[in-house]
Amino acid sequence: MSIHRSLQFASALIVGIALSPALASAQKVDSYSPADLAQLHGKLAAQKSPKNGIASIMLEKYPGHFTEIILRHHSGEAELHKQMADFFIVVDGHATLRTGGTIANPRDIGPGEVHGSSVEGGQETRLEKGSIIHLPANVPHQLMLDAGQTFTYFVIKVNEHETGSSNP
Protein backbone atom coordinates (compact mmCIF):
# COMPACT_ATOMS: atom_id res chain seq x y z
CA MET A 1 0.00 0.00 0.00
CA SER A 2 1.44 3.40 -0.92
CA ILE A 3 2.01 6.03 1.77
CA HIS A 4 -0.70 8.15 0.12
CA ARG A 5 -3.24 5.28 0.36
CA SER A 6 -2.08 4.58 3.93
CA LEU A 7 -2.74 8.17 4.93
CA GLN A 8 -6.13 8.14 3.17
CA PHE A 9 -7.01 4.95 5.04
CA ALA A 10 -5.90 6.40 8.39
CA SER A 11 -7.91 9.58 7.74
CA ALA A 12 -11.00 7.56 6.80
CA LEU A 13 -10.55 5.41 9.92
CA ILE A 14 -10.32 8.42 12.21
CA VAL A 15 -13.32 10.11 10.56
CA GLY A 16 -15.30 6.83 10.70
CA ILE A 17 -14.60 6.40 14.40
CA ALA A 18 -15.34 10.06 15.12
CA LEU A 19 -18.69 9.92 13.30
CA SER A 20 -19.82 6.58 14.73
CA PRO A 21 -23.22 6.99 16.45
CA ALA A 22 -21.97 4.91 19.40
CA LEU A 23 -19.21 7.45 19.90
CA ALA A 24 -21.22 10.63 19.35
CA SER A 25 -21.22 11.34 23.09
CA ALA A 26 -17.41 11.33 23.25
CA GLN A 27 -16.51 15.02 23.02
CA LYS A 28 -12.84 14.82 23.93
CA VAL A 29 -10.41 15.18 21.03
CA ASP A 30 -7.07 13.43 21.43
CA SER A 31 -4.05 14.08 19.26
CA TYR A 32 -0.59 12.48 19.14
CA SER A 33 2.16 14.27 17.23
CA PRO A 34 5.28 12.45 16.04
CA ALA A 35 7.09 14.07 18.99
CA ASP A 36 4.42 12.74 21.40
CA LEU A 37 4.81 9.24 19.97
CA ALA A 38 8.61 9.48 20.24
CA GLN A 39 8.26 10.50 23.90
CA LEU A 40 5.90 7.58 24.58
CA HIS A 41 8.34 5.26 22.78
CA GLY A 42 11.08 6.52 25.13
CA LYS A 43 8.92 5.79 28.19
CA LEU A 44 8.27 2.28 26.93
CA ALA A 45 11.95 1.68 26.18
CA ALA A 46 12.81 2.76 29.75
CA GLN A 47 10.45 0.14 31.24
CA LYS A 48 12.00 -3.15 32.24
CA SER A 49 11.06 -5.77 29.66
CA PRO A 50 8.52 -8.12 31.22
CA LYS A 51 8.74 -11.88 30.72
CA ASN A 52 6.37 -11.73 27.75
CA GLY A 53 8.57 -9.11 26.04
CA ILE A 54 5.85 -6.45 25.81
CA ALA A 55 5.74 -3.00 27.39
CA SER A 56 2.56 -1.00 26.85
CA ILE A 57 0.81 2.19 27.86
CA MET A 58 -2.98 2.39 27.74
CA LEU A 59 -3.68 5.85 26.31
CA GLU A 60 -7.46 6.33 26.33
CA LYS A 61 -10.69 4.33 26.61
CA TYR A 62 -13.73 5.40 24.61
CA PRO A 63 -17.15 3.85 23.98
CA GLY A 64 -16.49 0.81 21.79
CA HIS A 65 -12.72 1.27 21.42
CA PHE A 66 -9.45 2.15 23.12
CA THR A 67 -5.94 3.21 22.21
CA GLU A 68 -2.56 2.07 23.44
CA ILE A 69 1.07 2.11 22.43
CA ILE A 70 3.10 -1.09 22.58
CA LEU A 71 6.82 -1.86 22.44
CA ARG A 72 7.75 -5.47 21.68
CA HIS A 73 11.17 -6.81 22.59
CA HIS A 74 10.66 -10.13 20.78
CA SER A 75 8.13 -12.04 18.70
CA GLY A 76 4.68 -12.46 20.15
CA GLU A 77 2.34 -15.39 20.47
CA ALA A 78 -0.37 -16.05 17.94
CA GLU A 79 -3.54 -14.12 18.80
CA LEU A 80 -7.19 -13.98 17.81
CA HIS A 81 -9.69 -11.45 19.14
CA LYS A 82 -13.26 -12.65 18.62
CA GLN A 83 -14.87 -9.21 18.87
CA MET A 84 -12.04 -6.68 18.61
CA ALA A 85 -10.51 -5.38 15.40
CA ASP A 86 -6.96 -4.03 15.61
CA PHE A 87 -5.51 -1.07 13.76
CA PHE A 88 -1.71 -0.80 13.97
CA ILE A 89 0.28 2.31 13.08
CA VAL A 90 3.99 1.50 13.21
CA VAL A 91 5.97 4.08 15.20
CA ASP A 92 9.44 2.49 15.11
CA GLY A 93 11.22 -0.66 13.99
CA HIS A 94 10.17 -3.40 11.63
CA ALA A 95 8.47 -6.78 12.00
CA THR A 96 6.71 -9.44 10.00
CA LEU A 97 2.98 -9.87 10.55
CA ARG A 98 1.55 -13.30 9.80
CA THR A 99 -2.25 -13.28 9.31
CA GLY A 100 -4.86 -15.89 8.48
CA GLY A 101 -4.14 -19.56 8.70
CA THR A 102 -4.75 -21.36 11.97
CA ILE A 103 -3.49 -20.98 15.52
CA ALA A 104 -1.29 -23.84 16.73
CA ASN A 105 -1.98 -25.01 20.30
CA PRO A 106 -4.88 -22.57 20.88
CA ARG A 107 -5.97 -21.67 24.40
CA ASP A 108 -8.55 -19.23 25.74
CA ILE A 109 -6.88 -16.53 27.82
CA GLY A 110 -10.00 -14.46 28.54
CA PRO A 111 -13.41 -13.61 27.14
CA GLY A 112 -13.12 -13.53 23.35
CA GLU A 113 -9.31 -13.88 23.41
CA VAL A 114 -7.37 -16.85 22.05
CA HIS A 115 -3.58 -17.25 22.07
CA GLY A 116 -1.37 -19.99 20.73
CA SER A 117 2.22 -20.89 19.96
CA SER A 118 2.17 -19.72 16.33
CA VAL A 119 0.09 -18.98 13.25
CA GLU A 120 0.42 -21.80 10.76
CA GLY A 121 -0.19 -20.92 7.10
CA GLY A 122 -1.63 -17.56 6.21
CA GLN A 123 0.28 -14.72 4.61
CA GLU A 124 3.18 -12.56 5.77
CA THR A 125 3.38 -8.78 5.52
CA ARG A 126 6.54 -6.80 6.27
CA LEU A 127 5.82 -3.83 8.56
CA GLU A 128 8.03 -0.77 8.95
CA LYS A 129 7.79 2.73 10.37
CA GLY A 130 4.66 4.39 8.92
CA SER A 131 2.89 1.14 7.99
CA ILE A 132 -0.83 1.00 8.81
CA ILE A 133 -2.61 -2.32 9.27
CA HIS A 134 -6.27 -3.23 9.86
CA LEU A 135 -6.91 -6.66 11.40
CA PRO A 136 -10.62 -7.54 11.51
CA ALA A 137 -11.99 -9.51 14.44
CA ASN A 138 -11.54 -13.30 14.20
CA VAL A 139 -8.33 -13.13 12.14
CA PRO A 140 -5.41 -15.11 13.58
CA HIS A 141 -2.27 -12.97 13.68
CA GLN A 142 1.27 -12.98 15.02
CA LEU A 143 4.03 -10.35 15.05
CA MET A 144 7.50 -11.75 14.47
CA LEU A 145 10.67 -9.77 15.14
CA ASP A 146 14.24 -10.45 14.12
CA ALA A 147 16.49 -11.35 17.08
CA GLY A 148 17.63 -8.30 19.03
CA GLN A 149 15.13 -5.95 17.38
CA THR A 150 12.32 -3.91 18.95
CA PHE A 151 9.02 -2.86 17.42
CA THR A 152 6.78 -0.01 18.59
CA TYR A 153 3.23 0.49 17.36
CA PHE A 154 0.16 2.60 18.14
CA VAL A 155 -2.95 0.42 18.44
CA ILE A 156 -6.62 1.26 18.09
CA LYS A 157 -8.77 -1.65 19.30
CA VAL A 158 -12.37 -1.42 18.12
CA ASN A 159 -15.21 -3.63 19.32
CA GLU A 160 -16.81 -4.42 15.96
CA HIS A 161 -20.01 -5.59 17.62
CA GLU A 162 -20.59 -2.34 19.55
CA THR A 163 -19.85 0.17 16.82
CA GLY A 164 -21.50 -1.61 13.90
CA SER A 165 -20.16 -1.21 10.44
CA SER A 166 -20.77 1.07 7.53
CA ASN A 167 -19.33 1.24 4.06
CA PRO A 168 -18.25 4.63 2.72
N, C-alpha and C positions, 0 to 999 in steps of 0.2 A: 504494500500500500504506500503510495507516495506521501510525503510530508503534508502536501496540500490536502489530500483526501483524509489524512489522519486528523488534521486540524478541523476540517469540515465535520468529521464524525464527532470529535470532541465537542465542538460547538453545538451540534445537533443534540448530543447527549445531555449537555448542561441545560439547554433550552427545554428539552423534553422533560427532564426532571423538574425544572423550575415551574413548568406549566402543568404538571400532573395535578389533577383534582385532589388526590390524596395529600398533596403537599402544599395546597393553596394556603393553608393556615401558617406555614412556616415563613415568617417575615424576615428572618435574619439572613443577611447575605455574607457568605464567607469567600475569601479570596486568598490564594497562595501564589505569591510571586516566585520566580526562580530563586531569588535570594532566601525567601522563607523556606522553600524546599531544601535548599543547601544547608540552612541552619538546622532544620529537622533531621536531615541526613547526618550532620555532625553529632547531634544528640544521640541518635541511634548508634552511631559508630563508637561513642564513648561508653555505651552500656556494655556490661559484661555479657558475652555471648552465652545464652542459656544452652542447656543440653540439646534442645531441638534445633539450635542454630538460627533462631529467629528473634530479632528484636523489633518491637512495634510500638507505635504510639497511636491510640485511638484519638482522632481529631474531633469529630462531631457526630452526634446521633440525630437523625431527623425521622419524621414519619415515613416508614417504608424503606429507609436506607441509612447507611452510615459511611463515614470516611475514615481511613487510617493510612499511615505510612509504615512500610515494612522494610527492614534490612535483613537479607538472608546471608548467612555465612557459609552455607553449603546447600546442596540439593535438598529439596523437600520430599515429603511423602506424596503419594498419589492422593488426590482429593476429589470429592464430589459433593456438591451442595444441592440438596433436593429442591429448595425453594429460592435460593439466593443466586443471582447473577453477579459476576465479578467484572469490573472494568479496571484494567491495569494501565497506568501511565508510568513508563519507566523513567526514573529520575537519574539513576547512575548505574553503570556496569552493563553486563550482558549475560544472557542466559538462554537456554533452549527450553521452550514450552512444548510439552507433548500433550496433545488433546485427542479426545475420542478413545477408541479402543475399549479395553476393559481394565478394571482395577484388580491387580493380583492381591490375594490374601485380604479381601475387604473386611472391615470391621466398623460397626457403628460407634462413633465417639460422642454423639449427642444427638438431639432431635434434628433430623434432616441432614446430618453430617456423616459422611463415610470417608474413611482413610484406608490406605493400603500400602503395600511395599513398593509398588510401581504401577505405571500405566503400560499395559502391553498392547502393541499395535497402535493405531491412531496415526496422527501426523505430527511432525515437528516444525516449529516456527522459531527462528532466531530472533531474539529480542535484544534491543540496544537502546541507549538513551534516546528518548523521544518517541519510542514505539508506544502505540495505544492498542489494547486488546480488549475485546468483549467476549466473555465466556458465559453463555446462557446457563441457566440452572440445569442440572442433571447431565452435565458434560464432564466426564472424567478428565482431570488435568494434573500435570506435575511439572514443576520448575526444576531444571537441572543446571547446575553451575559447574564450571571447570574448577578443578582443585585449586584452592588458595584464593579464589575470586569472591567478591561480594556483589550483591545485587539489591538495589533499592528501588521500590516502586510505591506509587500512590495508588490506593485502592478505593473504589466506590463499590460497596456491596448493596445491591438492590433486591428487595423481596419482590420477585415477579408476581406473586399472588396477591400482594397488597396494592400494588400500584397499577395493575392491569397493563394492557399493552395497546399501543396505537401505532398505526403506520403513517408516516408523513405523506 
